[in-house]
Amino acid sequence: MILAVSSKGPTLKDSVDPRFGRAAYILIVDADTGEFEAIDNSANINAFKGAGIQTATMISDRGAEALLTGYCGPNAFRTLQAGGVKVVSDVSGTVKEAIEHFLQGAVHYSNEPNAEGHW
């Protein structure tokens, strides 16, 4: 399974970034092999608007099946749903810990966004 994780840094030892669209990095992780790609998300950090939508589109295009993050707003959430990406919100700890919790089945998919939209 391919996972996307919002991260404060480019490694599995870095903390999960609670922000999704404006996360410093997005790690695309193959949960079966442990291989991962760190994507610098700086282009979206300073975006005036649409950061969540752009980041959601990017991870969907990379084949992510689930997103592990802290907060996900309504526009990003809808974009992820349209791309077939399930969302796990309220994730904390390191990226590695978040992936381990996911693989152990200790998380629940979100049915709705858990952050306000930005206008």
ABEGO torsion letter per residue (X at the ends): XBBBBBBABABAABBBBABAAABABBBBBBAAAGBBBBBBAAAAAABABGAAAAAAAAAAAAGBABBBBABBBAAAAAAAAAAGBBBBBGBBEBAAAAAAAAAAGABBBBABBABBBBX
